[in-house]
Amino acid sequence: LPETESVRPFVVAAILRNVKLDADAYASFIDLQDKLHQNICRKRTLVAIGTHDLDTVQGPFTYGAEKPDEIRFRPLNESREFTAKQLMVHYSGESHLKQYLHIIADKERYPVIRDRNGIVLSLPPIINGEHSKIHLGTRNIFIEATATDLEKARIVLDTVVTLFSQYCEKPFTVEPVDVQNADGTVVQYPELKYRHEKVSVDNINRNIGLNLMATEMAALLSRMSLSSFACSDGKTLEVVIPPTRHDILHECDIAEDVAIAFGFNRIVRQFPREHTVAEPFQLNKLSELLRFDIAAAGWTEALNFALCSCDDISTKMRKANALDSAVKIANPKTIEFQVARTSLLPGLFKTLASNRDMPLPLKLFELQDVVLKDPSSEVGARNERRLSAVYYSKTPGFEIIHGLLDRVMQLLGVKWTKDGSGYYLEGKDDCSYLDGRCARVVGPGDIHLGTMGVVHPEVITAFGLTLPLSAFEITIEPFFDQYKRLKNEMERKTKKLERKKETTAEADRTAKRKIEREEERLKATNRDMSMFKMKSMLAIGFAFTALLSTFSSIFEGRVVAKLPFTPISWIQGLSHSDQYKRLKNEMERKTKKLERKKETTAEADRTAKRKIEREEERLKATNRDMSMFKMKSMLAIGFAFTALLSTFSSIFEGRVVAKLPFTPISWIQGLSHRNLIGDDYTDCSFIFLYILCTMTIRQNLQKALGFAPSRAMNRQSQPNLFGAPSNATSNFSYLR
């Protein structure tokens, strides 16, 4: 009837004929109804099942909604009749049925099913009538299910019929029932539909970790009472789902049946290919950060129940109207859990009362949700995340609780200001706090965050406490948007910085590769220049030998050899050749280019500059070691040559090779007149001319012949003995 629209708008029905029930089957039948009521029926809120002895009533049956006083019948297992209103009072003290009374208790009309003669079959979802009670001798069973969800009602009816139709005289047969709706449409129940689902063989194999063919999967599904067959492509499986398997909702349910039939123990264990970490709920993350820092400040966190008694939030807190915004619990089993808490303070006060013997002061805080009525919410209520703290000692300690509030605001990045961008306190009267000792906490945008102050003595004694205490309670949800904004800004800046680092690193790698290529070219040019240096040294040797020969011919020297060429002209041609000049110019050009690149790199990237400096330091250290070896080798050559000349002088008589235009001083006479006979000190020996040429004439001869090192070579030259270039300025100039 139309009246049921506002109560339980749907009804379905079926009939089992010629049923034979023994004691076990009868008990199983009752247990099945109880299990369905607790699970898919959601404790009868969605669906309520009624079973009746069809032989005791007459159809057609009417499902309507009537006023409680108009419904009168004898309930199941009762000895007298009750009206529906009396029945609600009667069952309010009965532990088994009182949990279902709230489903229709606040309705103006109660649903009721009557037969043709007006006999009440049931008062769904509370109780059936005694008149149509089934027993072991029942032969024909009428099954009805009223519901607020039609799909759930169909599933429940199909389940009951398919499981117990096996007890019919002709097994697995059921008599359908036509249900005429309020709009005049007629629907036949039960439907007992078979569904066809196509699933991917590859997806099932991938989800389970197997490699089965479609035919193999079909064989496994047959063990699970699912008929299936492979499609022509061999990659798809068509599965026929019977009305007994309403639990199959998706392809993953079929994959589960394949795994069960295959055997979980036979599946090879593998590590998942993808590892994912769920992102935390941002409000919870903010709460955890606050908890950590408040605990670090010396406060102890308390965890209390989300439910409390009515007195805890009203009478004890001196707030008579507090229950207006509270969500009440239907049929509470204890007075301690009557309502959802609307404040965190009662729980903290009870925690203090349970820990009065602990050393003072006691500093507790709690950061959890409270539940408030909200008509705009889908469920009529909402959660609000709050922070509350109490200080319990011989003195109220208002300044201490104030300090914690300031610390919390500092952590949240909110400043003390009254311009609307920060927080401040203003005086307020509150029943739970002392007059003149209470303040309202105002946050950004002049929103009300909560209250703080010294707790009223009556509240203190109501919770069994004896010492003064101060407390505050604020909501932190207004700061959640600010936290998200700061977090998003931080993530954006981090990503931007990472992109810049990647771009800079790529530019550094490109610049480094260019520098390496230039250095390779410079090294090749240096190798070519080294070859010319070697040739120049040989040329200087030949030139020096030729010069000595010239002096010998002028100063009564002897001819000791004949050269097959004119050395000076050949040396000049070597030193002034186009190839030498080209290499010299290229050397200078590449050196300047490399220095410019190094300067550019140093300005662009300090990291690259430090790397270059470290490489140059290593090169300087190597050059320093090389210089030591060169100096030692030069000294060794000098000593060896001097010893050789001394040996020759002792073996062979000295000869005058030149005449000096002056008489040298005494200490030079030892060199110029060495191993010569006579007292004419203007006579000059060969050793003196050799030393004189080595010290002075060699450098001038290099410049005259064009063998002087280029400026580029001087810049690339090896460091001096102390590891610094000859033109470098010492950092310790005051030691000069």
Residue, then its C-alpha position, 0 to 999 in steps of 0.5 A: l500500500p502507498e502508506t509504506e513508502s515512508v516506512r519500508p517501501f519494498v516487499v518480496a515473497a515466495i512459497l515453498r510447497n510440500v516441505k519436509l523438515d526435520a529438527d536439524a533442517y528446522a534449526s538450520f532454517i532459523d539460524l540462516q534467517d538470523k545470520l542474514h539479519q546480522n549481515i546483509c540485512r544490517k540488523r534488520t534495518l535494510v531487510a527483515i525476513g518473515t516465514h509463515d505456515l501457509d496452511t494457517v492463513q489465506g491469501p491474498f496478503t496485504y502489506g500496509a502501514e497502520k497506526p500503532d493503536e490499530i494493530r492488535f495481534r498475539p506476538l510469537n511465543e506470547s500468551r496474549e494479544f498486544t497492540a503495537k504500541q504496547l508491544m514496543v513497551h513490552y519489548s523495551g526490556e527484552s534483550h533480544l528484540k529491543q535492539y530493533l525497536h528504534i527502527i520504527a519507534d519514531k514512525e507515525r505508522y508501523p508496517v504490518i502484513r495481513d491475510r485476506n481475513g485481516i489476521v496479522l502475519s507479522l509486524p516487520p521488522i520486530i516480530n511475527g505473529e503466533h498464528s502463522k508460526i512454523h513448526l516441524g510439521t509445517r508443509n507449506i511455507f510462505i516467505e516474505a521480506t520487507a525492505t528499504d533496499l529492494e536489491k538486498a531484498r531480492i538477494v535475501l529471498d533468492t538465498v533463502v529459496t535456493l538453500f531450502s528448496q532442497y527440502c521440497e517434495k520435488p527438490f529445487t522447486v519454488e512457487p513464485v508470488d506476484v507482488q502488486n506495487a502501489d503504482g499498480t505494477v506487478v512483479q513476480y518474485p523470486e527472480l532467480k536470475y543467472r548472470h553472464e560475466k566475461v573476464s580476462v584470462d591474462n588479468i586473472n593470471r597476473n593478479i594471482g601469479l599463475n600462467l593458466m590457459a582458459t580451459e584450465m581456469a574453466a575446470l577450476l571454476s567448475r569446482m566452485s559451482l561456477s559454469s564457464f567456457a573459453c571464448s573463441d579468442g582464448k583470452t576471455l572466459e565467460v562465466v555463468i553466475p547462479p543466483t546462489r552466488h550473489d557475492i560475486l560482484h567483480e572480476c576479482d571475485i572470480a579470480e579469488d575463486v580460481a585461486i581457491a580452487f587452484g590452492f593457495n599453498r601451490i601459488v609461488r610467493q613473489f614480491p609485489r612488482e610495485h610498492t606503494v605507500a599511502e599518503p597520510f590524511q593531512l589533518n592527522k599529519l598536522s595533529e601528529l606534528l602538534r602532539f610531538d612538539i607539545a609532548a616535547a614541551g613537557w606535557t603528557e598526552a591522554l587518550n579518552f573514550a569518544l563516548c561519555s555520560c550525559d552528566d559529564i558534558s552537561t551537569k558536571m560542566r554546569k552547562a544545562n543546554a550541552l545535550d542539545s548539540a550532542v549525538k545520543i547513543a540509542n540503547p546504551k549498555t552503560i551510563e558511561f557511554q550515553v552520548a558522543r563527547t562534545s568537549l575533550l575537557p570532561g575526559l581530561f578531568k576524569t583522567l586527573a581524578s584517576n591520577r590524583d596520587m601522582p606528583l604535582p603538577l599534572k600537565l595533560f593534553e588531548l588532541q582528538d575529535v569531538v562529535l557535534k550535531d550538524p543539520s547540513s551534514e549528510v549524516g546529521a553530525r560532524n567530527e571536529r578536531r580539537l586540542s585541549a590541555v589542563y594544568y592541575s596543581k596547588t595554584p591555578g597556573f593560568e600563565i602556564i596554560h597561556g604559555l602552552l597556547d602561545r607555543v601552539m600558535q607559534l608552531l602553527g605560524v600564527k602571530w599575536t595580533k588583533d588585525g585579523s591575521g593572527y590571534y588574541l584573547e578577549g574576556k568572556d563569561d563561561c559557566s565552566y570557568l570562574d568569572g573574570r578568569c575566562a578568555r575567548v581565543v580569537g583566531p585569524g579572520d576573527i573566528h572563535l577558536g575556543t576558550m581558556g581560563v581557570v576552571h570553576p570550583e563546582v566543576i572541579t568538585a563535580f569530577g572528584l578533584t580538590l585542587p585548582l586547575s586551569a584549562f583551554e580547549i581550541t579547534i585546530e581545523p581552521f589552521f588546516d587550510q593554512y597548513k595545506r597552503l604552506k605545504n603546497e607552497m613548500e612542495r612547489k618551491t622544492k620541485k622548482l629548486e630540483r628543476k633548477k638543480e637539474t638544469t644547472a647540473e646539465a649545463d655544468r656537464t656541458a661546460k665541463r665537456k667543452i673544457e675537456r675538449e679544449e684541454e685535449r686540443l691544448k695538450a695536443t698543441n703542447r705535444d707539438m710545441s714540446m717537439f719543437k722545444m726539443k729541436s730548439m735545444l738540439a739547435i742551441g747545442f749545435a750553436f754553442t758548439a759552433l760558437l766555441s769553434t769560432f772562438s777557438s779559431i780566433f784565439e789560436g784554437r785548434v780545429v777539432a771537427k768539420l760540420p757538414f752544414t752551416p749551423i746558424s742558418w739551419i737553426q734560424g730556419l728551424s726557429h723561424s719556420d711557418q710551422y713553429k710560428r703557427l704552433k706558437n700562435e695556436m698555443e697562445r690562442k687556445t690558452k687564452k680561450l681556455e682561461r676565458k672558459k675557466e673564468t666563465t665556468a667559475e662565475a657560473d658555477r662555484t662547484a665546477k670552479r672548486k673542482i678545477e682548483r682541486e685539479e690545478e692543486r694536484l697538477k701543481a703538486t706534481n709539477r713541484d715534484m718534477s721541479m725537484f727532480k729537474m733541479k737535482s738532475m741539473l746539479a748532478i749534470g753540473f757536478a758530473f761535467t765539472a768532475l769530467l773537466s777536472t779529470f781531463s785537466s789533470i790528464f791533459e795539459g791546458r791550452v790558452v784558448a783566449k786572451l782577456p783584455f784585463t787581469p781578473i780578480s784573484w777568485i776569478q783567476g782560479l777559473s780563467h787560468r785553471n790548469l794553464i802554465g805561466d803567470d800571465y793571468t790574461d790567458c783564458s782556459f776553456i772552462f771559463l768560457y763554458i761557464l760564462c756562456t752558460m750563465t749569460i750568453r745562452q739566454n741572449l742567444q735564445k732571444a737572438l735565434g728566436f727560441a725564447p718561450s712564448r707568453a702562453m708557455n710562460r702562463q702554462s709553465q710549471p710552478n716554481l720549487f715552492g708550488a706557486p707560479s713565479n709571478a704569483t703573489s704570496n699570501f704571506s707578503y709580510l714575510r718578505 
